[in-house]
Amino acid sequence: MTDTDLKPKPKTKTARPPLYKVILLNDDFTPRDFVTKVLKSVFRMNEGEALNVMMTAHQLGASVVAVFTKEIAEEKSQQANDMARDEGYPLAFTTEKE
């Protein structure tokens, strides 16, 4: 037998992916019922959550809807924007790095 010193292997940590916020931008033309419909269907919010996010956007000009990885944030933002465009509303969602 030989004496060998085994060096411990360095532990590699997997970095968490950066997170992105989906932001609802206020507009004065899209009906409230439609905004809550989009928030409930795309972001799976209940009625109270959807109303709260919508009213925050109305009062402050924008509201964070949810936080996801970049791909999911962009996908959900696009789904919500597509729903609005299909109905002819200017409702807009955007994403930004957290």
NORCORZI-V953509 format. One record per backbone hydrogen bond with DSSP energy under -1.0 kcal/mol. NH is the residue of the N-H (numbers start at 1). CO is the residue of the C=O. Records with the same first field share a line. If there is no record, write none. Layout:
NH = CO, CO
//
This chain:
20 = 68
21 = 96
22 = 66
23 = 94
24 = 63
25 = 92
26 = 61
35 = 31
36 = 32
37 = 33
38 = 34
39 = 35
40 = 36
41 = 37
42 = 38
43 = 39
45 = 39
50 = 46
51 = 47
52 = 48
53 = 49
54 = 50
55 = 51
56 = 52
57 = 53
58 = 54
59 = 55
60 = 56
61 = 57
63 = 24
65 = 22
68 = 20
73 = 69
74 = 70
75 = 71
76 = 72
77 = 73
78 = 74
79 = 75
80 = 76
81 = 77
82 = 78
83 = 79
84 = 80
85 = 81
86 = 82
87 = 83
88 = 85
89 = 84
94 = 23
96 = 21
98 = 19
//
